[in-house]
Amino acid sequence: MAKIYLDPERCIGCRSCEVACEREHGHPRISVGIVGDLAAVPVYCHQCDTSPCTAVCYTGALRLDGDMLAFDQDLCTRCGLCVVACPFGAIELLSMIQRCDLCIEKETPICVMTCPAEALRLGDVDAVSRSTRRRAAGALAARLVRI
């Protein structure tokens, strides 16, 4: 299953992903946290394979549907257990819960398409891992050439 992966070294904290998501959905389902002068970290739903939010949802409003997390607002009681259970802090409780659905109606999530630094990528873990290793090997090779 394709998921969004973050390369924290590339995130420049511009919040383009947040703005694009808010424009698309009316409320951002991703937020960028700035950690002192150290890093900018986008917070979003990781579509966990064994998701704590679905485990605590006693009504079945949040559930795994195949390999995607699905949400049925008619079943949601707004109890907030999913908000507390999410290890990433990626669920918000407004009039209804808000969480990333990977822009299911699009081929690529809007945050991934918008990120100018390409810090957010969509893919399966093997493809993203291969790409990250290739980029790291290229950077290492460039440093060794300068030595």
C-alpha positions as CSV (number, residue, x, y, z in Angstrom):
1,M,0.0,0.0,0.0
2,A,1.2,3.5,-0.8
3,K,1.8,5.8,2.2
4,I,3.2,9.2,2.7
5,Y,6.8,9.2,3.8
6,L,8.8,12.1,5.2
7,D,12.4,13.0,4.7
8,P,13.0,15.3,7.7
9,E,16.3,16.5,6.3
10,R,14.5,18.0,3.3
11,C,11.6,19.7,5.1
12,I,12.1,23.5,5.1
13,G,9.1,24.4,7.3
14,C,7.4,26.4,4.6
15,R,4.0,25.0,5.4
16,S,3.0,24.7,1.7
17,C,1.6,21.2,2.5
18,E,-0.6,22.7,5.2
19,V,-1.9,25.5,3.0
20,A,-2.6,23.2,0.1
21,C,-4.4,20.7,2.4
22,E,-6.6,23.4,3.9
23,R,-7.4,24.8,0.4
24,E,-8.4,21.3,-0.7
25,H,-10.3,20.1,2.4
26,G,-11.4,23.3,4.2
27,H,-9.2,22.4,7.2
28,P,-5.6,21.2,7.1
29,R,-5.2,17.5,7.8
30,I,-1.4,17.9,8.1
31,S,0.4,20.4,10.3
32,V,4.0,21.4,10.4
33,G,5.6,21.5,13.9
34,I,8.7,23.6,14.3
35,V,11.1,22.0,16.9
36,G,13.2,24.9,18.2
37,D,15.9,25.7,15.7
38,L,16.4,22.0,14.9
39,A,13.8,20.9,12.5
40,A,10.4,21.3,10.9
41,V,8.3,18.1,11.2
42,P,5.0,17.6,9.3
43,V,2.5,15.7,11.4
44,Y,0.0,13.6,9.4
45,C,-1.8,10.2,9.5
46,H,0.6,7.4,8.9
47,Q,-2.2,4.9,7.9
48,C,-0.8,2.4,10.4
49,D,-1.2,-1.2,9.6
50,T,-2.1,-1.9,13.2
51,S,-3.7,1.4,14.0
52,P,-4.4,2.4,17.6
53,C,-7.1,4.7,16.6
54,T,-9.2,1.9,15.0
55,A,-8.5,-0.3,18.0
56,V,-10.2,2.2,20.4
57,C,-13.1,3.2,18.2
58,Y,-15.9,1.2,19.7
59,T,-18.5,2.3,17.1
60,G,-16.4,1.3,14.1
61,A,-16.4,4.8,12.7
62,L,-12.7,4.5,12.1
63,R,-11.8,1.1,10.7
64,L,-9.4,-0.6,8.3
65,D,-11.0,-1.1,4.9
66,G,-8.6,-3.3,3.0
67,D,-5.3,-1.5,3.5
68,M,-6.8,2.0,4.0
69,L,-8.2,3.6,7.1
70,A,-11.8,4.5,6.5
71,F,-14.0,6.9,8.5
72,D,-17.8,6.9,8.7
73,Q,-18.9,10.2,10.3
74,D,-22.5,8.8,10.9
75,L,-21.0,6.3,13.3
76,C,-18.7,8.8,15.1
77,T,-19.8,9.8,18.6
78,R,-17.0,12.4,18.9
79,C,-15.7,10.6,22.1
80,G,-12.1,11.6,21.3
81,L,-10.6,8.2,22.0
82,C,-9.0,8.1,18.6
83,V,-7.4,11.5,19.2
84,V,-5.8,10.2,22.4
85,A,-4.8,6.9,20.9
86,C,-3.0,8.3,17.8
87,P,0.8,8.1,18.5
88,F,1.5,10.8,16.0
89,G,-1.1,13.4,17.1
90,A,-2.5,13.3,13.6
91,I,-6.2,13.3,14.5
92,E,-8.1,16.5,15.4
93,L,-11.6,16.6,16.9
94,L,-13.5,19.6,15.4
95,S,-17.2,19.2,14.6
96,M,-16.1,15.8,13.4
97,I,-12.7,14.1,13.4
98,Q,-10.2,15.3,10.9
99,R,-7.4,13.1,9.6
100,C,-5.6,12.5,6.4
101,D,-7.3,10.2,3.9
102,L,-4.4,10.4,1.4
103,C,-6.7,12.6,-0.8
104,I,-8.4,9.4,-1.8
105,E,-10.1,11.1,-4.8
106,K,-6.7,12.0,-6.3
107,E,-3.8,9.9,-7.6
108,T,-1.3,11.8,-5.4
109,P,-2.1,13.6,-2.2
110,I,-2.1,17.4,-2.5
111,C,0.6,17.8,0.2
112,V,3.0,15.6,-1.7
113,M,2.3,17.4,-5.0
114,T,2.8,20.8,-3.3
115,C,6.0,20.2,-1.3
116,P,8.7,22.4,-3.0
117,A,11.5,20.5,-1.2
118,E,10.1,17.1,-2.0
119,A,10.2,16.2,1.7
120,L,6.9,14.3,1.4
121,R,6.8,11.3,-0.9
122,L,4.1,8.8,-1.8
123,G,5.1,5.2,-2.3
124,D,5.4,1.8,-0.7
125,V,8.1,1.3,1.9
126,D,10.4,-0.6,-0.4
127,A,10.4,2.0,-3.2
128,V,10.9,4.9,-0.9
129,S,13.7,3.1,0.9
130,R,15.5,2.3,-2.4
131,S,15.1,6.0,-3.4
132,T,16.5,7.2,-0.1
133,R,19.4,4.8,-0.2
134,R,20.3,5.9,-3.8
135,R,20.1,9.6,-2.8
136,A,22.3,9.0,0.3
137,A,24.8,7.0,-1.7
138,G,25.0,9.9,-4.3
139,A,25.6,12.4,-1.5
140,L,28.3,10.3,0.0
141,A,30.0,9.8,-3.4
142,A,29.9,13.5,-4.0
143,R,31.6,14.1,-0.6
144,L,34.3,11.5,-1.3
145,V,35.1,13.1,-4.6
146,R,35.8,16.4,-2.8
147,I,38.2,14.7,-0.4
